[in-house]
Amino acid sequence: KYKVTFKKTEWSSIFTGLDSGKYQLGGNNISYTKERSAKYLYSYPIGSTPSVLVVSKDSDITSYDDIAGHSTQVVQGTTTAAQLEKYNTENSSKQVELNYTNENITQVLTNLNEGKFDFKIFDAPTVNTIIKNQNLDNLKTIELKSDEQPFIYFILGQDQKDLQTYVNKRLKALQKDGTLSDLAQKYLGGDYTPAATDLKIPSEK
């Protein structure tokens, strides 16, 4: 029914592209926020993304509680940036050094591997894949506990309800027949896929 053209773009351009009608569908580790849900339609979750703290193997950082006074790179407007900006507001006496960048996560992890920064918070599937594929042998990951299962989604323009319905129908079928699980195992090194009971748009929860 639809012909898909893939356009690789910078993070912020996903949203401006949807706003202008240039794109109808956007995807890139996009989590749910109330602010985004006011502007965009959400698909069913396409994957689960538990976060990890990435540090060098000789780092003195052993948990999230140790990040104060250390440096990291973040991309403006991402969930991680918002999380650490809030952290700095709440810990004004000993903040995290935030270095804003437009570099992709592969380059950010390479910088970390070379000792240019102290840590990075990102999702486990992506981090594990990049560390393995890029041979970033100086890095290790520390699991971050969360009470909620973090999911990522496609987002769509507000005028794309028919496409939203179609995409959700396809995601449900791909989850049911195991295709999503097979793809996650092949490309992400683990079954980071939602269960059938998780196939809801965020506002339905």
C-alpha positions in Angstrom: 0.0 0.0 0.0 2.9 2.4 0.8 6.2 2.9 -0.9 8.9 3.8 1.7 11.8 6.1 1.0 14.4 6.1 3.7 16.0 9.5 4.5 19.0 9.6 6.9 19.0 13.0 8.7 20.1 14.7 11.9 18.1 14.1 15.1 16.4 17.6 15.1 15.5 17.3 11.4 13.3 14.4 12.1 10.9 16.7 14.0 11.2 19.7 11.8 10.6 17.4 8.8 7.5 16.0 10.3 6.3 19.5 11.2 6.7 20.7 7.6 5.2 17.6 6.1 8.5 16.6 4.4 8.3 13.3 6.3 5.3 11.3 7.4 7.1 8.9 9.7 10.2 9.2 11.9 12.2 6.7 13.9 15.4 6.8 15.9 15.3 5.6 19.5 12.3 8.0 20.0 10.9 7.6 23.5 7.5 8.8 24.7 7.2 12.3 26.3 4.0 14.3 26.9 5.4 17.2 24.9 6.0 15.0 21.8 2.6 13.4 22.2 0.9 16.8 22.0 2.5 17.3 18.5 2.9 13.8 17.0 1.1 10.5 16.7 2.8 7.5 18.2 3.0 3.9 16.8 3.0 0.8 18.9 6.5 0.3 20.5 9.0 -1.1 18.1 11.5 -2.2 20.7 12.6 -2.0 24.4 15.7 0.0 25.2 17.0 -0.6 28.7 19.6 2.1 29.4 23.2 1.5 30.3 26.0 3.6 31.7 29.1 3.3 29.4 32.5 4.0 30.9 36.1 3.1 30.3 37.2 -0.2 31.9 39.5 1.8 34.3 36.9 4.3 35.2 36.2 5.2 38.8 32.5 5.4 37.9 30.7 2.3 39.1 27.1 3.5 39.2 24.8 6.4 38.3 25.6 7.9 41.7 29.2 8.5 40.7 28.7 10.7 37.6 28.9 14.0 39.4 31.9 16.0 38.3 32.4 13.9 35.2 32.0 14.7 31.5 29.7 13.4 28.8 28.4 14.3 25.3 24.7 14.8 24.7 22.5 15.8 21.7 20.2 18.7 22.4 16.5 17.6 22.7 17.2 13.9 23.5 15.8 12.1 26.6 19.4 11.7 27.9 20.1 15.4 27.6 16.9 16.3 29.5 17.7 13.7 32.2 21.2 15.1 32.8 20.0 18.8 32.6 17.5 17.9 35.3 20.3 16.2 37.3 22.4 19.4 37.1 19.5 21.5 38.3 19.1 19.2 41.3 22.8 18.9 42.0 24.0 22.5 41.4 27.0 22.1 43.7 28.5 19.2 41.7 27.2 19.0 38.2 27.9 16.8 35.2 29.9 18.5 32.4 27.6 18.4 29.4 29.2 18.8 26.0 26.5 19.3 23.3 27.2 17.7 20.0 25.6 16.6 16.7 27.9 13.6 16.3 26.2 10.2 16.0 26.4 7.6 18.8 29.2 5.7 17.1 31.4 8.7 17.1 30.4 9.6 20.7 31.4 6.1 21.9 34.6 6.3 19.9 35.4 9.6 21.7 34.7 7.9 25.0 36.9 4.9 24.1 39.7 7.3 23.4 39.3 8.9 26.8 38.0 12.3 25.6 35.0 12.1 27.9 34.1 10.1 31.0 30.7 8.4 30.4 27.7 8.1 28.2 24.1 7.0 29.0 22.4 5.3 26.0 20.3 2.3 25.2 21.8 -1.2 25.7 21.0 -2.6 22.2 22.7 0.1 20.3 25.7 0.4 22.7 26.4 -3.4 22.7 26.2 -3.5 18.9 28.6 -0.6 18.3 31.1 -1.7 20.9 31.2 -5.1 19.2 31.3 -3.9 15.6 33.8 -1.1 16.2 36.0 -3.0 18.5 35.8 -0.4 21.2 37.7 -2.7 23.7 38.3 0.0 26.3 34.6 0.3 27.1 32.3 -1.5 29.5 28.6 -1.1 30.4 26.8 -0.7 33.7 23.1 -1.6 33.9 20.8 1.2 35.0 17.8 0.1 37.0 14.4 1.4 36.0 10.9 0.7 37.3 9.4 1.1 33.9 10.2 -0.8 30.7 11.6 1.8 28.3 10.2 1.6 24.8 10.9 3.3 21.5 8.4 4.2 18.9 7.8 5.6 15.4 6.3 9.0 15.4 4.0 10.4 12.7 2.5 13.8 11.8 -0.9 14.5 13.3 -2.5 14.1 9.9 -1.2 10.6 9.4 -3.8 8.6 11.3 -4.4 6.2 8.4 -0.6 5.5 8.2 -0.5 5.1 12.0 -3.2 2.4 11.8 -1.4 0.6 9.0 2.0 0.7 10.7 0.5 -0.6 14.0 -1.3 -3.4 12.1 2.0 -4.4 10.5 4.0 -4.2 13.8 1.4 -6.5 15.5 1.8 -9.0 12.7 5.6 -8.9 12.8 5.6 -9.3 16.6 3.2 -12.2 16.4 5.2 -14.2 13.7 8.5 -13.6 15.4 10.0 -11.3 12.8 10.7 -8.5 15.2 12.5 -10.9 17.6 14.5 -12.4 14.8 15.7 -9.0 13.6 16.6 -7.9 17.1 18.6 -11.0 17.7 20.4 -10.6 14.4 21.2 -6.9 14.5 21.0 -5.9 18.2 22.4 -9.0 19.9 19.3 -9.6 22.1 15.5 -9.9 22.0 14.8 -6.3 22.7 11.2 -6.6 21.5 7.9 -5.7 23.1 5.5 -8.4 24.3 2.1 -8.7 22.6 0.5 -7.1 25.7 2.8 -4.0 25.2 1.5 -3.3 21.8 -0.4 -0.1 22.6 0.2 3.5 21.8 1.5 5.4 24.9 -1.7 7.3 25.4 -3.6 4.0 25.8 -1.6 3.0 28.8 
